[in-house]
């Protein structure tokens, strides 16, 4: 099943970590500590995340120069702060809340599965998250990456073609030796178009009750697994 694959690179938000529940939990705790009234923190997490793609599109389109995700997240937080009572807090406090994205918890199978895969393959991020964000998240969640790759390394956001090309170049590998691994079919389709192998792992709880996509593979991806431990088994680990 592994073929010529030497490295697996991973989408992180939603595939490796549970951003929705993590942000909801952290925001609720932060609000309680700072006198902000309780509200629907799951909706807050989703509203914040819903601004993720539109903000990156401003970079992809050339409207903004490359801007790291921490900065885009902070801009997006300003847009919804008043709606959730955070507008009473100082800019420094909002900077602290913005670090919620550095503290996302892995899905239950992530660390075990990644550790198994690491025994045989290079494993690394291919995330739109910036380097500091990825490193802090790895430290927080015990994610055993060999290398941090992605948007800040290539100075562009997925799914632009050059993001996949440059990650392979950084590893010194041909695209066919690299497997893009994600819970999102569109990410895999963009990677396949650049010659990478593809691995799909569904994460049906990523968006909770509102999830209406990526519940199953939409193409014949090279590997389809139920979780990371299953992926490791199918990759011969």
N, CA, C and O of each residue as an XYZ file, in Angstrom:
948
protein
N       0.814     -1.210      0.000
C       0.000      0.000      0.000
C       0.847      1.260      0.000
O       0.460      2.274     -0.581
N       2.016      1.197      0.659
C       2.844      2.393      0.787
C       3.532      2.753     -0.528
O       3.779      3.930     -0.789
N       3.846      1.750     -1.363
C       4.521      2.037     -2.621
C       5.866      2.681     -2.381
O       6.675      2.183     -1.598
N       6.108      3.807     -3.069
C       7.383      4.504     -2.959
C       7.368      5.610     -1.917
O       8.313      6.395     -1.844
N       6.332      5.688     -1.122
C       6.195      6.794     -0.167
C       7.309      6.755      0.878
O       7.590      5.717      1.477
N       7.928      7.907      1.075
C       8.969      8.053      2.096
C       8.582      9.035      3.197
O       9.157      9.019      4.285
N       7.599      9.894      2.901
C       7.182     10.892      3.873
C       5.676     11.092      3.801
O       5.079     11.024      2.727
N       5.072     11.339      4.956
C       3.675     11.733      5.021
C       3.606     13.148      5.583
O       4.186     13.444      6.627
N       2.892     14.009      4.880
C       2.676     15.366      5.371
C       1.189     15.530      5.650
O       0.351     14.988      4.929
N       0.868     16.276      6.693
C      -0.485     16.275      7.230
C      -1.104     17.664      7.274
O      -0.485     18.633      7.713
N      -2.350     17.729      6.805
C      -3.195     18.834      7.227
C      -3.335     18.706      8.744
O      -3.346     17.594      9.271
N      -3.441     19.817      9.437
C      -3.452     19.747     10.902
C      -4.812     20.120     11.496
O      -5.381     19.341     12.261
N      -5.336     21.291     11.158
C      -6.611     21.724     11.730
C      -7.737     20.808     11.247
O      -8.063     20.783     10.060
N      -8.317     20.069     12.163
C      -9.403     19.169     11.810
C      -8.946     17.758     11.533
O      -9.662     16.805     11.841
N      -7.767     17.602     10.957
C      -7.245     16.263     10.655
C      -6.481     15.687     11.843
O      -6.707     14.542     12.235
N      -5.589     16.471     12.407
C      -4.763     16.015     13.533
C      -5.326     16.486     14.875
O      -5.259     15.766     15.871
N      -5.875     17.686     14.892
C      -6.376     18.271     16.138
C      -7.839     18.672     16.010
O      -8.341     18.946     14.920
N      -8.499     18.697     17.154
C      -9.915     19.048     17.263
C     -10.012     20.541     17.587
O     -10.066     20.930     18.754
N     -10.032     21.369     16.543
C     -10.039     22.818     16.770
C     -11.337     23.305     17.414
O     -11.310     24.202     18.258
N     -12.467     22.724     17.024
C     -13.762     23.251     17.480
C     -13.939     23.102     18.989
O     -14.191     24.085     19.686
N     -13.810     21.887     19.490
C     -13.983     21.675     20.926
C     -12.906     22.373     21.732
O     -13.165     22.874     22.827
N     -11.686     22.405     21.185
C     -10.578     23.045     21.903
C     -10.803     24.542     22.042
O     -10.682     25.089     23.138
N     -11.130     25.210     20.938
C     -11.342     26.659     21.000
C     -12.537     26.986     21.886
O     -12.500     27.949     22.652
N     -13.599     26.187     21.784
C     -14.769     26.423     22.631
C     -14.404     26.320     24.112
O     -14.808     27.160     24.916
N     -13.648     25.299     24.464
C     -13.247     25.115     25.864
C     -12.343     26.238     26.338
O     -12.558     26.799     27.413
N     -11.342     26.567     25.552
C     -10.383     27.605     25.952
C     -11.064     28.958     26.050
O     -10.799     29.717     26.982
N     -11.943     29.271     25.097
C     -12.642     30.555     25.118
C     -13.545     30.657     26.339
O     -13.620     31.711     26.971
N     -14.229     29.572     26.672
C     -15.094     29.587     27.845
C     -14.313     29.809     29.125
O     -14.738     30.574     29.991
N     -13.177     29.145     29.249
C     -12.331     29.329     30.433
C     -11.780     30.744     30.492
O     -11.753     31.361     31.557
N     -11.342     31.258     29.351
C     -10.784     32.617     29.277
C     -11.852     33.639     29.640
O     -11.575     34.587     30.374
N     -13.059     33.461     29.139
C     -14.147     34.383     29.430
C     -14.445     34.408     30.930
O     -14.600     35.477     31.520
N     -14.523     33.231     31.536
C     -14.818     33.155     32.967
C     -13.739     33.850     33.794
O     -14.039     34.498     34.797
N     -12.496     33.715     33.374
C     -11.384     34.338     34.100
C     -11.365     35.857     33.954
O     -10.780     36.560     34.778
N     -12.012     36.358     32.894
C     -11.937     37.788     32.605
C     -13.286     38.502     32.676
O     -13.443     39.601     32.145
N     -14.255     37.871     33.333
C     -15.528     38.521     33.582
C     -16.412     38.702     32.366
O     -17.277     39.578     32.353
N     -16.206     37.885     31.342
C     -17.048     37.943     30.144
C     -18.179     36.942     30.312
O     -17.921     35.781     30.630
N     -19.438     37.358     30.105
C     -20.570     36.459     30.326
C     -20.492     35.203     29.458
O     -19.986     35.235     28.336
N     -21.000     34.106     29.997
C     -21.025     32.845     29.265
C     -21.965     32.943     28.062
O     -22.965     33.660     28.086
N     -21.614     32.206     27.020
C     -22.444     32.164     25.819
C     -22.213     30.816     25.137
O     -21.662     29.901     25.750
N     -22.617     30.689     23.911
C     -22.433     29.442     23.167
C     -21.020     29.436     22.588
O     -20.774     29.970     21.506
N     -20.108     28.827     23.322
C     -18.705     28.880     22.908
C     -18.414     27.975     21.713
O     -17.462     28.216     20.971
N     -19.221     26.945     21.522
C     -19.073     26.127     20.320
C     -19.376     26.975     19.079
O     -18.680     26.875     18.069
N     -20.415     27.806     19.162
C     -20.739     28.686     18.040
C     -19.654     29.728     17.843
O     -19.327     30.085     16.711
N     -19.095     30.217     18.939
C     -17.974     31.166     18.840
C     -16.817     30.543     18.070
O     -16.244     31.177     17.184
N     -16.472     29.296     18.411
C     -15.358     28.620     17.734
C     -15.632     28.507     16.245
O     -14.746     28.756     15.428
N     -16.853     28.135     15.888
C     -17.187     27.969     14.480
C     -17.240     29.313     13.750
O     -16.834     29.408     12.592
N     -17.739     30.350     14.429
C     -17.769     31.676     13.795
C     -16.354     32.186     13.527
O     -16.087     32.786     12.486
N     -15.469     31.946     14.459
C     -14.067     32.367     14.283
C     -13.443     31.595     13.121
O     -12.771     32.168     12.263
N     -13.677     30.305     13.113
C     -13.118     29.459     12.065
C     -13.722     29.780     10.686
O     -13.041     29.643      9.670
N     -14.957     30.192     10.647
C     -15.604     30.494      9.365
C     -14.938     31.658      8.632
O     -15.153     31.837      7.433
N     -14.144     32.438      9.333
C     -13.428     33.559      8.710
C     -12.039     33.160      8.225
O     -11.321     33.971      7.641
N     -11.670     31.918      8.468
C     -10.345     31.387      8.135
C     -10.085     31.409      6.628
O      -9.117     32.025      6.181
N     -10.923     30.754      5.851
C     -10.708     30.714      4.409
C     -10.825     32.091      3.753
O      -9.968     32.437      2.940
N     -11.852     32.895      4.072
C     -11.913     34.224      3.456
C     -10.688     35.091      3.731
O     -10.259     35.849      2.861
N     -10.122     34.988      4.930
C      -8.940     35.800      5.242
C      -7.727     35.317      4.453
O      -6.931     36.136      3.993
N      -7.572     34.003      4.289
C      -6.456     33.487      3.497
C      -6.634     33.799      2.014
O      -5.654     33.975      1.289
N      -7.872     33.864      1.571
C      -8.124     34.184      0.171
C      -7.622     35.581     -0.171
O      -7.254     35.840     -1.317
N      -7.600     36.473      0.797
C      -7.054     37.817      0.561
C      -5.562     37.743      0.256
O      -5.036     38.571     -0.488
N      -4.880     36.756      0.827
C      -3.460     36.546      0.527
C      -3.309     35.851     -0.823
O      -2.495     36.264     -1.650
N      -4.094     34.797     -1.045
C      -4.008     34.065     -2.309
C      -4.265     34.979     -3.509
O      -3.627     34.847     -4.553
N      -5.208     35.905     -3.340
C      -5.596     36.779     -4.453
C      -4.625     37.926     -4.677
O      -4.686     38.606     -5.702
N      -3.719     38.142     -3.712
C      -2.784     39.255     -3.821
C      -3.275     40.529     -3.173
O      -2.567     41.536     -3.184
N      -4.481     40.510     -2.605
C      -4.981     41.693     -1.905
C      -4.088     42.039     -0.722
O      -3.835     43.212     -0.447
N      -3.611     41.009     -0.022
C      -2.660     41.182      1.078
C      -1.352     40.495      0.712
O      -1.370     39.473      0.025
N      -0.216     41.033      1.155
C       1.029     40.255      1.044
C       0.930     39.059      1.970
O       0.004     38.970      2.777
N       1.888     38.126      1.861
C       1.805     36.965      2.752
C       1.737     37.441      4.197
O       2.576     38.219      4.651
N       0.740     36.970      4.896
C       0.473     37.340      6.291
C       0.276     36.050      7.062
O      -0.577     35.240      6.699
N       1.043     35.842      8.114
C       0.965     34.558      8.816
C      -0.387     34.389      9.497
O      -1.084     35.360      9.791
N      -0.738     33.123      9.740
C      -2.070     32.805     10.217
C      -2.358     33.406     11.586
O      -3.498     33.788     11.850
N      -1.365     33.501     12.466
C      -1.609     34.145     13.759
C      -2.184     35.545     13.569
O      -3.102     35.950     14.281
N      -1.642     36.272     12.615
C      -2.104     37.635     12.364
C      -3.505     37.631     11.768
O      -4.344     38.449     12.145
N      -3.761     36.711     10.836
C      -5.103     36.616     10.262
C      -6.125     36.215     11.330
O      -7.225     36.766     11.367
N      -5.772     35.267     12.192
C      -6.670     34.877     13.278
C      -6.995     36.072     14.172
O      -8.134     36.248     14.606
N      -5.978     36.886     14.440
C      -6.198     38.054     15.314
C      -7.119     39.068     14.640
O      -7.977     39.654     15.300
N      -6.956     39.280     13.359
C      -7.844     40.164     12.611
C      -9.276     39.632     12.637
O     -10.233     40.391     12.796
N      -9.403     38.329     12.480
C     -10.727     37.708     12.485
C     -11.384     37.787     13.858
O     -12.600     37.948     13.962
N     -10.581     37.674     14.906
C     -11.108     37.799     16.267
C     -11.701     39.189     16.490
O     -12.753     39.324     17.115
N     -11.034     40.212     15.984
C     -11.560     41.576     16.120
C     -12.953     41.697     15.508
O     -13.789     42.456     15.999
N     -13.199     40.943     14.430
C     -14.488     41.037     13.735
C     -15.640     40.484     14.554
O     -16.779     40.917     14.381
N     -15.369     39.537     15.442
C     -16.446     38.905     16.208
C     -16.369     39.187     17.700
O     -17.210     38.701     18.456
N     -15.384     39.958     18.144
C     -15.186     40.187     19.579
C     -16.421     40.776     20.246
O     -16.828     40.315     21.312
N     -17.018     41.787     19.632
C     -18.172     42.455     20.247
C     -19.360     41.506     20.359
O     -20.093     41.542     21.347
N     -19.548     40.672     19.369
C     -20.681     39.745     19.352
C     -20.649     38.804     20.547
O     -21.695     38.362     21.023
N     -19.442     38.496     21.031
C     -19.303     37.539     22.127
C     -18.816     38.178     23.422
O     -18.399     37.470     24.339
N     -18.864     39.495     23.511
C     -18.552     40.185     24.754
C     -17.087     40.425     25.015
O     -16.729     40.901     26.092
N     -16.227     40.110     24.066
C     -14.790     40.284     24.275
C     -14.310     41.697     23.967
O     -13.145     42.013     24.211
N     -15.176     42.550     23.440
C     -14.756     43.908     23.082
C     -14.440     44.763     24.300
O     -13.852     45.837     24.168
N     -14.826     44.294     25.490
C     -14.521     45.047     26.715
C     -13.083     44.815     27.161
O     -12.595     45.504     28.057
N     -12.407     43.862     26.553
C     -11.054     43.512     26.970
C     -10.014     44.308     26.202
O     -10.285     44.813     25.113
N      -8.827     44.416     26.773
C      -7.733     45.143     26.143
C      -7.187     44.367     24.955
O      -7.451     43.175     24.799
N      -6.426     45.057     24.127
C      -5.783     44.397     22.989
C      -4.843     43.298     23.467
O      -4.739     42.251     22.827
N      -4.161     43.523     24.579
C      -3.259     42.497     25.107
C      -4.029     41.239     25.504
O      -3.557     40.124     25.284
N      -5.201     41.417     26.084
C      -6.020     40.274     26.469
C      -6.488     39.499     25.232
O      -6.503     38.268     25.227
N      -6.867     40.233     24.193
C      -7.292     39.562     22.969
C      -6.124     38.832     22.311
O      -6.308     37.782     21.697
N      -4.920     39.393     22.443
C      -3.731     38.687     21.961
C      -3.589     37.341     22.679
O      -3.227     36.335     22.068
N      -3.877     37.339     23.975
C      -3.794     36.088     24.740
C      -4.835     35.083     24.253
O      -4.536     33.901     24.086
N      -6.052     35.558     24.027
C      -7.102     34.668     23.540
C      -6.745     34.103     22.170
O      -7.070     32.956     21.864
N      -6.086     34.897     21.357
C      -5.698     34.456     20.024
C      -4.782     33.228     20.070
O      -4.715     32.453     19.115
N      -4.086     33.068     21.186
C      -3.187     31.922     21.331
C      -3.942     30.618     21.582
O      -3.325     29.562     21.726
N      -5.268     30.684     21.636
C      -6.052     29.449     21.751
C      -5.686     28.467     20.651
O      -5.684     27.255     20.866
N      -5.376     28.994     19.472
C      -5.062     28.124     18.329
C      -3.728     27.400     18.512
O      -3.453     26.431     17.804
N      -2.905     27.852     19.442
C      -1.634     27.185     19.740
C      -1.838     26.018     20.704
O      -0.906     25.252     20.950
N      -3.045     25.874     21.251
C      -3.282     24.928     22.343
C      -4.329     23.874     21.996
O      -4.940     23.291     22.892
N      -4.539     23.626     20.715
C      -5.579     22.692     20.297
C      -5.201     21.255     20.664
O      -4.045     20.852     20.537
N      -6.179     20.506     21.112
C      -5.942     19.125     21.544
C      -6.008     18.160     20.360
O      -6.863     18.310     19.488
N      -5.115     17.175     20.324
C      -5.171     16.162     19.259
C      -6.425     15.299     19.391
O      -6.977     15.150     20.481
N      -6.863     14.738     18.274
C      -7.867     13.684     18.334
C      -7.268     12.499     19.099
O      -6.047     12.344     19.115
N      -8.087     11.667     19.728
C      -7.570     10.595     20.596
C      -6.567      9.654     19.934
O      -5.686      9.128     20.614
N      -6.681      9.431     18.628
C      -5.790      8.494     17.946
C      -4.551      9.147     17.345
O      -3.676      8.451     16.831
N      -4.465     10.479     17.403
C      -3.428     11.178     16.631
C      -2.015     10.854     17.086
O      -1.172     10.488     16.266
N      -1.743     10.981     18.373
C      -0.372     10.790     18.851
C       0.084      9.349     18.645
O       1.203      9.114     18.188
N      -0.762      8.393     18.972
C      -0.395      6.984     18.790
C      -0.137      6.677     17.325
O       0.865      6.049     16.985
N      -1.039      7.118     16.460
C      -0.884      6.838     15.043
C       0.331      7.504     14.438
O       1.055      6.888     13.656
N       0.563      8.765     14.793
C       1.731      9.472     14.273
C       3.027      8.823     14.752
O       3.996      8.722     13.999
N       3.035      8.387     16.000
C       4.236      7.735     16.536
C       4.529      6.441     15.780
O       5.688      6.142     15.490
N       3.507      5.690     15.465
C       3.692      4.477     14.664
C       4.219      4.813     13.268
O       5.144      4.164     12.779
N       3.637      5.814     12.635
C       4.075      6.200     11.293
C       5.507      6.709     11.300
O       6.263      6.463     10.360
N       5.878      7.415     12.353
C       7.226      7.980     12.466
C       8.290      6.891     12.525
O       9.450      7.142     12.200
N       7.906      5.685     12.936
C       8.874      4.588     13.024
C       9.359      4.145     11.649
O      10.392      3.485     11.541
N       8.625      4.500     10.601
C       8.974      4.048      9.258
C       9.112      5.184      8.248
O       9.831      5.057      7.258
N       8.425      6.288      8.501
C       8.365      7.391      7.532
C       8.757      8.715      8.173
O       8.691      8.870      9.393
N       9.167      9.667      7.340
C       9.243     11.064      7.758
C       7.813     11.550      7.915
O       6.977     11.304      7.045
N       7.520     12.236      9.013
C       6.191     12.818      9.182
C       6.336     14.313      9.462
O       7.204     14.735     10.227
N       5.488     15.087      8.842
C       5.562     16.528      9.026
C       4.238     17.205      8.769
O       3.322     16.617      8.195
N       4.146     18.436      9.197
C       2.944     19.217      8.943
C       2.967     19.772      7.527
O       4.028     20.089      6.992
N       1.799     19.886      6.932
C       1.620     20.742      5.756
C       0.339     21.524      6.013
O      -0.719     21.250      5.446
N       0.483     22.505      6.891
C      -0.653     23.245      7.421
C      -0.592     24.699      6.986
O       0.469     25.219      6.640
N      -1.742     25.336      7.012
C      -1.775     26.786      6.810
C      -1.345     27.535      8.062
O      -1.183     28.755      8.031
N      -1.159     26.818      9.161
C      -0.678     27.439     10.389
C       0.782     27.834     10.289
O       1.567     27.159      9.623
N       1.150     28.923     10.949
C       2.536     29.386     10.937
C       3.412     28.533     11.859
O       2.910     27.725     12.641
N       4.719     28.726     11.754
C       5.671     27.836     12.418
C       5.503     27.857     13.934
O       5.428     26.796     14.553
N       5.443     29.036     14.543
C       5.300     29.113     15.998
C       4.019     28.439     16.461
O       4.008     27.754     17.483
N       2.954     28.630     15.720
C       1.676     28.006     16.051
C       1.814     26.484     16.027
O       1.378     25.804     16.956
N       2.417     25.955     14.970
C       2.576     24.502     14.837
C       3.492     23.927     15.918
O       3.210     22.866     16.474
N       4.577     24.621     16.210
C       5.514     24.135     17.224
C       4.856     24.126     18.603
O       4.978     23.152     19.345
N       4.163     25.205     18.943
C       3.516     25.269     20.248
C       2.404     24.235     20.374
O       2.225     23.637     21.434
N       1.662     24.027     19.297
C       0.618     23.016     19.306
C       1.219     21.628     19.496
O       0.671     20.804     20.229
N       2.337     21.373     18.841
C       3.001     20.078     18.982
C       3.472     19.856     20.407
O       3.297     18.771     20.960
N       4.066     20.872     21.002
C       4.515     20.765     22.394
C       3.336     20.540     23.329
O       3.414     19.729     24.251
N       2.251     21.256     23.089
C       1.071     21.156     23.940
C       0.436     19.774     23.854
O      -0.013     19.230     24.862
N       0.397     19.206     22.652
C      -0.323     17.961     22.451
C       0.533     16.727     22.301
O       0.002     15.631     22.123
N       1.867     16.876     22.369
C       2.749     15.724     22.238
C       2.812     15.162     20.828
O       2.987     13.957     20.646
N       2.670     16.029     19.824
C       2.698     15.576     18.430
C       4.145     15.403     17.982
O       4.925     16.351     18.073
N       4.527     14.221     17.501
C       5.947     13.891     17.303
C       6.479     14.205     15.905
O       7.122     13.356     15.286
N       6.223     15.396     15.407
C       6.657     15.724     14.043
C       8.166     15.635     13.872
O       8.931     15.942     14.786
N       8.579     15.207     12.680
C       9.984     15.309     12.286
C      10.297     16.704     11.759
O      11.414     17.197     11.917
N       9.308     17.339     11.133
C       9.558     18.604     10.459
C       8.258     19.414     10.410
O       7.164     18.859     10.315
N       8.410     20.738     10.477
C       7.280     21.658     10.342
C       7.369     22.310      8.967
O       8.278     23.094      8.692
N       6.407     21.970      8.108
C       6.311     22.581      6.783
C       4.939     23.230      6.651
O       4.084     23.080      7.523
N       4.739     23.952      5.553
C       3.440     24.561      5.337
C       3.539     26.006      4.910
O       4.540     26.425      4.330
N       2.500     26.767      5.198
C       2.309     28.092      4.616
C       3.475     29.045      4.852
O       3.938     29.703      3.921
N       3.949     29.121      6.091
C       5.000     30.105      6.360
C       6.312     29.717      5.680
O       7.116     30.586      5.342
N       6.526     28.428      5.480
C       7.730     27.974      4.790
C       7.666     28.327      3.310
O       8.655     28.775      2.729
N       6.499     28.123      2.703
C       6.376     28.348      1.255
C       5.825     29.730      0.911
O       5.789     30.111     -0.259
N       5.393     30.487      1.934
C       4.887     31.865      1.756
C       3.636     31.905      0.891
O       3.455     32.811      0.078
N       2.788     30.922      1.077
C       1.517     30.886      0.365
C       0.616     29.881      1.068
O       1.087     29.021      1.812
N      -0.683     29.999      0.824
C      -1.654     29.133      1.478
C      -2.180     28.048      0.550
O      -2.371     28.266     -0.646
N      -2.410     26.873      1.131
C      -3.121     25.832      0.406
C      -4.484     26.373     -0.016
O      -5.044     27.225      0.674
N      -5.021     25.901     -1.121
C      -4.546     24.821     -1.981
C      -3.786     25.298     -3.218
O      -3.859     24.660     -4.268
N      -3.059     26.408     -3.107
C      -2.289     26.877     -4.257
C      -1.261     25.806     -4.629
O      -0.651     25.216     -3.737
N      -1.056     25.543     -5.909
C      -0.193     24.429     -6.333
C       1.216     24.482     -5.762
O       1.784     23.448     -5.411
N       1.785     25.687     -5.668
C       3.169     25.791     -5.215
C       3.356     25.344     -3.777
O       4.470     25.000     -3.380
N       2.279     25.341     -2.981
C       2.444     24.903     -1.591
C       2.838     23.436     -1.525
O       3.681     23.054     -0.713
N       2.239     22.619     -2.366
C       2.563     21.187     -2.389
C       3.940     20.960     -3.030
O       4.729     20.146     -2.550
N       4.215     21.683     -4.112
C       5.501     21.533     -4.797
C       6.660     21.844     -3.854
O       7.628     21.087     -3.778
N       6.558     22.946     -3.150
C       7.689     23.411     -2.337
C       7.891     22.559     -1.096
O       9.015     22.432     -0.610
N       6.822     21.976     -0.579
C       7.001     21.064      0.556
C       7.783     19.827      0.132
O       8.652     19.352      0.862
N       7.471     19.312     -1.042
C       8.232     18.162     -1.553
C       9.688     18.548     -1.781
O      10.599     17.795     -1.436
N       9.901     19.726     -2.363
C      11.263     20.211     -2.602
C      12.029     20.350     -1.294
O      13.210     20.010     -1.226
N      11.363     20.851     -0.250
C      12.027     21.036      1.045
C      12.469     19.699      1.630
O      13.473     19.630      2.339
N      11.728     18.647      1.337
C      12.076     17.311      1.820
C      13.083     16.614      0.920
O      13.615     15.562      1.273
N      13.344     17.199     -0.242
C      14.252     16.569     -1.195
C      13.663     15.315     -1.815
O      14.383     14.383     -2.173
N      12.338     15.306     -1.937
C      11.648     14.126     -2.438
C      10.797     14.471     -3.659
O      10.346     15.605     -3.820
N      10.589     13.475     -4.509
C       9.663     13.634     -5.622
C       8.239     13.614     -5.081
O       7.984     12.992     -4.050
N       7.306     14.284     -5.759
C       5.921     14.279     -5.272
C       5.362     12.887     -5.015
O       4.631     12.688     -4.045
N       5.694     11.922     -5.866
C       5.168     10.564     -5.699
C       5.718      9.865     -4.465
O       5.218      8.808     -4.080
N       6.748     10.446     -3.836
C       7.315      9.885     -2.614
C       6.713     10.511     -1.360
O       7.109     10.185     -0.241
N       5.761     11.404     -1.557
C       5.160     12.138     -0.439
C       3.652     11.900     -0.449
O       3.011     12.007     -1.494
N       3.095     11.582      0.697
C       1.651     11.387      0.814
C       1.041     12.547      1.589
O       1.368     12.761      2.756
N       0.157     13.293      0.940
C      -0.646     14.298      1.628
C      -1.756     13.582      2.368
O      -2.478     12.772      1.786
N      -1.891     13.877      3.645
C      -2.830     13.174      4.505
C      -3.789     14.180      5.116
O      -3.359     15.133      5.766
N      -5.079     13.979      4.913
C      -6.039     14.988      5.346
C      -7.422     14.401      5.521
O      -7.738     13.327      5.008
N      -8.240     15.134      6.262
C      -9.652     14.802      6.424
C     -10.519     15.601      5.461
O     -11.745     15.597      5.564
N      -9.869     16.290      4.520
C     -10.581     17.195      3.613
C     -10.296     16.794      2.169
O      -9.151     16.829      1.717
N     -11.342     16.417      1.462
C     -11.187     15.947      0.090
C     -10.576     16.992     -0.838
O      -9.804     16.648     -1.733
N     -10.913     18.262     -0.634
C     -10.380     19.293     -1.540
C      -8.877     19.452     -1.392
O      -8.186     19.722     -2.374
N      -8.362     19.291     -0.189
C      -6.915     19.352      0.051
C      -6.231     18.208     -0.697
O      -5.199     18.404     -1.338
N      -6.808     17.028     -0.610
C      -6.234     15.867     -1.287
C      -6.303     16.004     -2.803
O      -5.374     15.607     -3.506
N      -7.393     16.562     -3.304
C      -7.514     16.744     -4.749
C      -6.434     17.695     -5.258
O      -5.850     17.460     -6.316
N      -6.168     18.758     -4.520
C      -5.126     19.709     -4.918
C      -3.753     19.058     -4.872
O      -2.916     19.315     -5.738
N      -3.509     18.210     -3.861
C      -2.230     17.512     -3.758
C      -2.059     16.493     -4.874
O      -0.988     16.390     -5.473
N      -3.120     15.739     -5.150
C      -3.055     14.739     -6.229
C      -2.736     15.411     -7.564
O      -1.997     14.854     -8.376
N      -3.283     16.591     -7.792
C      -3.031     17.304     -9.044
C      -1.563     17.675     -9.217
O      -1.117     17.932    -10.335
N      -0.807     17.704     -8.118
C       0.633     18.008     -8.161
C       1.472     16.742     -8.093
O       2.696     16.822     -7.995
N       0.836     15.569     -8.144
C       1.570     14.309     -8.204
C       1.819     13.620     -6.882
O       2.498     12.593     -6.843
N       1.279     14.163     -5.780
C       1.472     13.533     -4.481
C       0.533     12.348     -4.315
O      -0.540     12.308     -4.918
N       0.939     11.380     -3.496
C       0.043     10.344     -3.045
C      -0.939     10.975     -2.045
O      -0.711     12.075     -1.541
N      -2.032     10.257     -1.772
C      -3.083     10.836     -0.930
C      -3.596      9.827      0.088
O      -3.752      8.642     -0.210
N      -3.856     10.323      1.300
C      -4.438      9.507      2.355
C      -5.590     10.250      3.009
O      -5.435     11.402      3.414
N      -6.731      9.608      3.113
C      -7.938     10.236      3.671
C      -8.313      9.587      4.990
O      -8.365      8.362      5.099
N      -8.576     10.423      5.998
C      -9.056      9.978      7.303
C     -10.256     10.838      7.656
O     -10.077     12.036      7.878
N     -11.452     10.309      7.722
C     -12.612     11.147      8.047
C     -12.582     11.617      9.494
O     -12.173     10.880     10.392
N     -13.011     12.831      9.703
C     -13.165     13.379     11.054
C     -14.581     13.938     11.162
O     -14.773     15.150     11.065
N     -15.573     13.071     11.363
C     -16.972     13.497     11.311
C     -17.386     14.456     12.414
O     -18.453     15.064     12.333
N     -16.561     14.602     13.440
C     -16.890     15.523     14.527
C     -16.209     16.884     14.382
O     -16.308     17.720     15.280
N     -15.521     17.114     13.266
C     -14.788     18.377     13.146
C     -15.709     19.577     13.338
O     -15.410     20.472     14.128
N     -16.823     19.596     12.622
C     -17.754     20.722     12.715
C     -18.979     20.395     13.558
O     -19.869     21.235     13.691
N     -19.047     19.212     14.123
C     -20.190     18.857     14.940
C     -21.435     18.648     14.103
O     -21.367     18.134     12.986
N     -22.572     19.050     14.648
C     -23.855     18.770     14.004
C     -23.990     19.457     12.651
O     -24.813     19.053     11.829
N     -23.187     20.493     12.415
C     -23.297     21.220     11.154
C     -22.462     20.597     10.036
O     -22.507     21.072      8.901
N     -21.702     19.544     10.334
C     -20.820     18.985      9.325
C     -21.618     18.306      8.222
O     -22.391     17.384      8.479
N     -21.427     18.763      7.013
C     -22.150     18.190      5.901
C     -21.250     17.766      4.758
O     -21.730     17.456      3.668
N     -19.945     17.750      5.000
C     -19.000     17.394      3.945
C     -17.851     16.603      4.547
O     -17.668     16.572      5.764
N     -17.087     15.972      3.684
C     -15.897     15.209      4.086
C     -16.216     14.067      5.044
O     -15.371     13.644      5.832
N     -17.451     13.576      4.962
C     -17.818     12.434      5.787
C     -17.320     11.125      5.184
O     -17.241     10.104      5.867
N     -16.987     11.169      3.899
C     -16.463      9.992      3.221
C     -15.592     10.449      2.055
O     -15.680     11.605      1.640
N     -14.754      9.562      1.518
C     -13.902      9.956      0.398
C     -14.734     10.240     -0.847
O     -15.732      9.570     -1.111
N     -14.309     11.235     -1.599
C     -15.008     11.576     -2.841
C     -14.233     11.143     -4.075
O     -14.729     11.269     -5.195
N     -13.004     10.628     -3.881
C     -12.225     10.052     -4.966
C     -11.576      8.761     -4.462
O     -11.674      8.424     -3.282
N     -10.916      8.052     -5.368
C     -10.239      6.810     -4.990
C      -8.848      7.142     -4.459
O      -7.842      6.841     -5.101
N      -8.800      7.760     -3.288
C      -7.514      8.133     -2.693
C      -6.643      6.889     -2.509
O      -7.152      5.773     -2.403
N      -5.335      7.095     -2.472
C      -4.412      5.950     -2.392
C      -4.630      5.121     -1.139
O      -4.549      3.894     -1.178
N      -4.905      5.787     -0.032
C      -5.224      5.083      1.214
C      -6.421      5.773      1.856
O      -6.466      7.001      1.933
N      -7.366      5.004      2.306
C      -8.488      5.500      3.108
C      -8.471      4.716      4.413
O      -8.508      3.486      4.406
N      -8.416      5.437      5.542
C      -8.318      4.789      6.844
C      -9.365      5.361      7.788
O      -9.874      6.461      7.568
N      -9.680      4.626      8.820
C     -10.671      5.088      9.789
C     -10.090      6.102     10.763
O     -10.801      6.991     11.230
N      -8.801      5.975     11.075
C      -8.112      6.915     11.952
C      -6.608      6.751     11.726
O      -6.196      6.013     10.831
N      -5.792      7.424     12.521
C      -4.349      7.389     12.284
C      -3.725      6.039     12.616
O      -2.744      5.641     11.987
N      -4.274      5.338     13.583
C      -3.737      4.015     13.913
C      -4.016      3.053     12.756
O      -3.162      2.248     12.384
N      -5.201      3.147     12.205
C      -5.547      2.338     11.040
C      -4.673      2.728      9.841
O      -4.243      1.866      9.075
N      -4.417      4.017      9.687
C      -3.539      4.484      8.614
C      -2.146      3.868      8.770
O      -1.572      3.376      7.798
N      -1.606      3.894      9.986
C      -0.288      3.316     10.224
C      -0.266      1.839      9.861
O       0.688      1.358      9.250
N      -1.312      1.123     10.236
C      -1.387     -0.303      9.893
C      -1.398     -0.500      8.390
O      -0.709     -1.375      7.867
N      -2.174      0.308      7.699
C      -2.259      0.166      6.246
C      -0.982      0.608      5.544
O      -0.742      0.233      4.397
N      -0.170      1.395      6.218
C       1.124      1.817      5.669
C       2.260      0.903      6.114
O       3.430      1.214      5.893
N       1.925     -0.215      6.735
C       2.935     -1.208      7.077
C       3.697     -0.958      8.338
O       4.793     -1.492      8.513
N       3.148     -0.155      9.235
C       3.860      0.148     10.498
C       3.371     -0.773     11.623
O       3.847     -0.673     12.753
